């Protein structure tokens, strides 16, 4: 098992939120939450929640939803718990790995994830997508923001550098949609693209029938 913490090194964890400013975080995460079309009685889990920025945004937008964040990094979860407490929100934060989700089958109406899958090896991506499929209810959906296939010349040249960092190669080659399908999802689509300092950021949607 290969685990890569936020920003690749543990000593960089406190800098995660400032760095995310360069990723147009507020823009694409709001789009992701809107795209997820969450109802107030839904159960939602944010896989690889990091410092819980997306988790908190979901709960603030849909206060009636039951929202959970999960991450494998105890240090980043300490930051998340501080942010959740400061916001005064009822959010559960669990420690666990995306490819071994600690939840029963059919537990959630929505699974969301932001900038997580490029940290995982191809094998662990495949395991994670199968696990997400398992914990979703029938009719449930997966909504993802992560690096994608470059959509213009500038993003292509940036990708030549970043495709060799972490495990981003599969993302940059545009392989995520097919990996979703192999895990059992249908109605898989790339819904939007953003130009960022680190390359193309894509939004995806997939459904469990």
C-alpha positions as a Markdown table, in Angstrom:
| # | Residue | x | y | z |
|---|---|---|---|---|
| 1 | Unk | 0.0 | 0.0 | 0.0 |
| 2 | Unk | 1.4 | 3.4 | -1.0 |
| 3 | Unk | 0.0 | 6.4 | 0.9 |
| 4 | Unk | 0.8 | 9.9 | -0.1 |
| 5 | Unk | -0.2 | 12.7 | 2.3 |
| 6 | Unk | -1.5 | 16.1 | 1.3 |
| 7 | Unk | 1.1 | 17.9 | -0.8 |
| 8 | Unk | 3.2 | 14.7 | -0.7 |
| 9 | Unk | 5.1 | 15.4 | 2.5 |
| 10 | Unk | 3.7 | 15.5 | 6.1 |
| 11 | Unk | 5.6 | 18.7 | 6.9 |
| 12 | Unk | 3.7 | 20.5 | 4.2 |
| 13 | Unk | 0.3 | 19.6 | 5.6 |
| 14 | Unk | -0.3 | 23.0 | 7.4 |
| 15 | Unk | 0.2 | 24.7 | 4.1 |
| 16 | Unk | -2.6 | 22.7 | 2.3 |
| 17 | Unk | -5.3 | 25.3 | 2.6 |
| 18 | Unk | -3.1 | 28.3 | 1.4 |
| 19 | Unk | -1.9 | 26.2 | -1.6 |
| 20 | Unk | -5.4 | 25.4 | -2.6 |
| 21 | Unk | -6.0 | 29.1 | -3.3 |
| 22 | Unk | -4.0 | 28.5 | -6.5 |
| 23 | Unk | -6.4 | 25.8 | -7.5 |
| 24 | Unk | -9.5 | 28.0 | -7.8 |
| 25 | Unk | -10.9 | 26.0 | -4.9 |
| 26 | Unk | -13.9 | 28.1 | -4.0 |
| 27 | Unk | -15.1 | 28.1 | -7.7 |
| 28 | Unk | -14.8 | 24.4 | -8.5 |
| 29 | Unk | -16.0 | 23.1 | -5.1 |
| 30 | Unk | -19.1 | 25.2 | -5.3 |
| 31 | Unk | -19.7 | 23.8 | -8.7 |
| 32 | Unk | -19.2 | 20.3 | -7.4 |
| 33 | Unk | -21.7 | 20.8 | -4.6 |
| 34 | Unk | -24.3 | 22.2 | -7.0 |
| 35 | Unk | -23.7 | 19.4 | -9.4 |
| 36 | Unk | -24.2 | 16.8 | -6.7 |
| 37 | Unk | -27.8 | 17.9 | -6.2 |
| 38 | Unk | -28.0 | 16.9 | -2.6 |
| 39 | Unk | -31.3 | 16.7 | -0.8 |
| 40 | Unk | -31.7 | 17.6 | 2.8 |
| 41 | Unk | -32.4 | 14.0 | 3.9 |
| 42 | Unk | -29.4 | 12.5 | 2.0 |
| 43 | Unk | -26.5 | 10.8 | 3.6 |
| 44 | Unk | -23.2 | 12.2 | 2.1 |
| 45 | Unk | -19.6 | 11.2 | 2.5 |
| 46 | Unk | -16.6 | 13.2 | 1.4 |
| 47 | Unk | -13.8 | 10.7 | 0.6 |
| 48 | Unk | -10.4 | 12.1 | 1.3 |
| 49 | Unk | -11.9 | 15.2 | 3.0 |
| 50 | Unk | -8.5 | 16.7 | 4.0 |
| 51 | Unk | -9.1 | 19.9 | 6.0 |
| 52 | Unk | -12.9 | 19.5 | 5.4 |
| 53 | Unk | -13.4 | 22.6 | 3.2 |
| 54 | Unk | -15.7 | 20.7 | 0.9 |
| 55 | Unk | -17.3 | 18.8 | 3.8 |
| 56 | Unk | -18.2 | 22.1 | 5.5 |
| 57 | Unk | -19.5 | 23.7 | 2.3 |
| 58 | Unk | -21.8 | 20.7 | 1.8 |
| 59 | Unk | -23.2 | 20.9 | 5.3 |
| 60 | Unk | -23.7 | 24.7 | 5.1 |
| 61 | Unk | -25.4 | 24.4 | 1.8 |
| 62 | Unk | -27.6 | 21.5 | 2.8 |
| 63 | Unk | -28.0 | 21.7 | 6.6 |
| 64 | Unk | -30.5 | 18.9 | 6.7 |
| 65 | Unk | -28.1 | 16.4 | 5.0 |
| 66 | Unk | -26.1 | 13.9 | 7.2 |
| 67 | Unk | -22.5 | 14.7 | 6.2 |
| 68 | Unk | -19.4 | 12.6 | 6.9 |
| 69 | Unk | -15.8 | 13.3 | 6.1 |
| 70 | Unk | -13.2 | 10.5 | 5.8 |
| 71 | Unk | -9.4 | 10.8 | 5.5 |
| 72 | Unk | -6.5 | 8.5 | 6.1 |
| 73 | Unk | -4.2 | 11.3 | 7.5 |
| 74 | Unk | -4.7 | 11.9 | 11.2 |
| 75 | Unk | -2.7 | 15.2 | 11.1 |
| 76 | Unk | -4.9 | 16.7 | 8.4 |
| 77 | Unk | -8.0 | 15.5 | 10.3 |
| 78 | Unk | -6.9 | 17.5 | 13.3 |
| 79 | Unk | -7.1 | 20.6 | 11.2 |
| 80 | Unk | -10.5 | 19.5 | 9.9 |
| 81 | Unk | -11.9 | 19.0 | 13.4 |
| 82 | Unk | -10.7 | 22.5 | 14.4 |
| 83 | Unk | -12.4 | 24.0 | 11.3 |
| 84 | Unk | -15.7 | 22.0 | 11.9 |
| 85 | Unk | -15.8 | 23.0 | 15.5 |
| 86 | Unk | -15.1 | 26.7 | 14.6 |
| 87 | Unk | -18.0 | 26.5 | 12.1 |
| 88 | Unk | -20.3 | 25.0 | 14.8 |
| 89 | Unk | -21.5 | 22.2 | 12.4 |
| 90 | Unk | -22.6 | 18.7 | 13.1 |
| 91 | Unk | -20.2 | 16.7 | 10.8 |
| 92 | Unk | -18.7 | 13.3 | 11.5 |
| 93 | Unk | -15.0 | 12.9 | 10.7 |
| 94 | Unk | -13.7 | 9.4 | 10.4 |
| 95 | Unk | -10.2 | 8.0 | 9.9 |
| 96 | Unk | -9.9 | 5.5 | 7.1 |
| 97 | Unk | -8.6 | 4.7 | 3.7 |
| 98 | Unk | -10.6 | 5.2 | 0.5 |
| 99 | Unk | -9.9 | 1.7 | -0.8 |
| 100 | Unk | -11.1 | 0.1 | 2.5 |
| 101 | Unk | -14.2 | 2.2 | 3.4 |
| 102 | Unk | -15.4 | 1.5 | 7.0 |
| 103 | Unk | -19.1 | 1.7 | 6.0 |
| 104 | Unk | -21.8 | -1.0 | 5.3 |
| 105 | Unk | -23.1 | -1.6 | 1.8 |
| 106 | Unk | -25.6 | 1.0 | 0.5 |
| 107 | Unk | -24.8 | 3.6 | 3.2 |
| 108 | Unk | -24.8 | 6.8 | 1.2 |
| 109 | Unk | -26.9 | 8.7 | -1.4 |
| 110 | Unk | -23.9 | 10.7 | -2.5 |
| 111 | Unk | -20.1 | 10.2 | -2.4 |
| 112 | Unk | -18.0 | 13.3 | -3.2 |
| 113 | Unk | -14.3 | 13.6 | -3.5 |
| 114 | Unk | -11.9 | 16.4 | -4.4 |
| 115 | Unk | -8.3 | 16.1 | -5.4 |
| 116 | Unk | -7.8 | 12.7 | -3.9 |
| 117 | Unk | -7.5 | 10.1 | -6.7 |
| 118 | Unk | -4.3 | 11.5 | -8.2 |
| 119 | Unk | -2.7 | 10.4 | -4.9 |
| 120 | Unk | -3.6 | 6.8 | -5.4 |
| 121 | Unk | -1.8 | 4.1 | -7.5 |
| 122 | Unk | -3.8 | 2.6 | -10.4 |
| 123 | Unk | -4.5 | -0.5 | -8.3 |
| 124 | Unk | -5.7 | 1.6 | -5.3 |
| 125 | Unk | -7.8 | 3.8 | -7.6 |
| 126 | Unk | -9.6 | 0.6 | -8.9 |
| 127 | Unk | -10.1 | -0.7 | -5.4 |
| 128 | Unk | -11.5 | 2.7 | -4.3 |
| 129 | Unk | -14.0 | 3.0 | -7.1 |
| 130 | Unk | -15.3 | -0.5 | -6.3 |
| 131 | Unk | -15.6 | 0.5 | -2.6 |
| 132 | Unk | -17.4 | 3.7 | -3.5 |
| 133 | Unk | -19.8 | 1.7 | -5.7 |
| 134 | Unk | -20.4 | -0.7 | -2.8 |
| 135 | Unk | -21.3 | 2.0 | -0.2 |
| 136 | Unk | -23.6 | 3.9 | -2.5 |
| 137 | Unk | -27.3 | 3.1 | -2.5 |
| 138 | Unk | -29.0 | 2.2 | -5.8 |
| 139 | Unk | -29.6 | 5.4 | -7.6 |
| 140 | Unk | -26.8 | 7.1 | -5.7 |
| 141 | Unk | -24.1 | 9.2 | -7.4 |
| 142 | Unk | -20.4 | 9.8 | -7.2 |
| 143 | Unk | -19.2 | 13.4 | -7.8 |
| 144 | Unk | -15.5 | 14.1 | -8.3 |
| 145 | Unk | -13.1 | 17.0 | -8.8 |
| 146 | Unk | -9.6 | 16.0 | -9.8 |
| 147 | Unk | -7.0 | 16.5 | -12.4 |
| 148 | Unk | -8.1 | 15.5 | -15.9 |
| 149 | Unk | -6.9 | 15.3 | -19.5 |
| 150 | Unk | -5.5 | 18.7 | -20.6 |
| 151 | Unk | -8.0 | 20.7 | -22.5 |
| 152 | Unk | -5.7 | 23.3 | -24.2 |
| 153 | Unk | -2.1 | 23.8 | -25.1 |
| 154 | Unk | -1.1 | 25.6 | -21.9 |
| 155 | Unk | -2.6 | 22.8 | -19.8 |
| 156 | Unk | -0.8 | 20.2 | -21.9 |
| 157 | Unk | 2.6 | 21.7 | -21.3 |
| 158 | Unk | 1.9 | 22.0 | -17.6 |
| 159 | Unk | 0.8 | 18.3 | -17.6 |
| 160 | Unk | 4.3 | 17.3 | -18.9 |
| 161 | Unk | 5.6 | 18.2 | -15.5 |
| 162 | Unk | 2.8 | 17.1 | -13.2 |
| 163 | Unk | 2.1 | 13.8 | -14.9 |
| 164 | Unk | 5.2 | 12.5 | -13.2 |
| 165 | Unk | 4.3 | 13.7 | -9.7 |
| 166 | Unk | 2.4 | 11.5 | -7.3 |
| 167 | Unk | 0.1 | 9.2 | -9.3 |
| 168 | Unk | -1.4 | 11.8 | -11.6 |
| 169 | Unk | -0.6 | 10.0 | -14.9 |
| 170 | Unk | -3.9 | 8.1 | -15.1 |
| 171 | Unk | -5.8 | 11.3 | -14.5 |
| 172 | Unk | -3.9 | 13.3 | -17.1 |
| 173 | Unk | -4.4 | 10.5 | -19.7 |
| 174 | Unk | -8.1 | 10.8 | -19.2 |
| 175 | Unk | -8.6 | 7.3 | -17.8 |
| 176 | Unk | -10.8 | 8.1 | -14.8 |
| 177 | Unk | -14.2 | 7.8 | -16.6 |
| 178 | Unk | -13.4 | 4.3 | -17.9 |
| 179 | Unk | -12.2 | 3.3 | -14.5 |
| 180 | Unk | -15.5 | 4.4 | -13.1 |
| 181 | Unk | -17.3 | 2.2 | -15.6 |
| 182 | Unk | -15.2 | -0.8 | -14.8 |
| 183 | Unk | -16.2 | -0.4 | -11.2 |
| 184 | Unk | -19.9 | -0.7 | -12.2 |
| 185 | Unk | -21.0 | 2.9 | -12.6 |
| 186 | Unk | -23.1 | 4.1 | -15.5 |
| 187 | Unk | -24.1 | 7.6 | -16.8 |
| 188 | Unk | -20.4 | 8.5 | -16.4 |
| 189 | Unk | -19.5 | 12.0 | -17.7 |
| 190 | Unk | -17.0 | 14.8 | -17.4 |
| 191 | Unk | -19.2 | 17.7 | -16.6 |
| 192 | Unk | -16.7 | 20.7 | -16.5 |
| 193 | Unk | -13.1 | 21.7 | -16.8 |
| 194 | Unk | -11.1 | 24.4 | -15.1 |
| 195 | Unk | -7.7 | 26.0 | -16.0 |
| 196 | Unk | -5.4 | 26.0 | -12.9 |
| 197 | Unk | -1.8 | 26.6 | -12.1 |
| 198 | Unk | -1.3 | 22.8 | -11.8 |
| 199 | Unk | -3.2 | 21.7 | -14.9 |
| 200 | Unk | -6.7 | 20.9 | -16.0 |
| 201 | Unk | -9.1 | 20.3 | -13.1 |
| 202 | Unk | -12.1 | 18.2 | -14.3 |
| 203 | Unk | -15.5 | 17.5 | -12.6 |
| 204 | Unk | -17.0 | 14.1 | -13.1 |
| 205 | Unk | -20.4 | 12.5 | -12.3 |
| 206 | Unk | -21.2 | 8.8 | -12.2 |
| 207 | Unk | -24.3 | 6.9 | -11.1 |
| 208 | Unk | -25.0 | 3.5 | -9.5 |
| 209 | Unk | -28.2 | 2.1 | -11.1 |
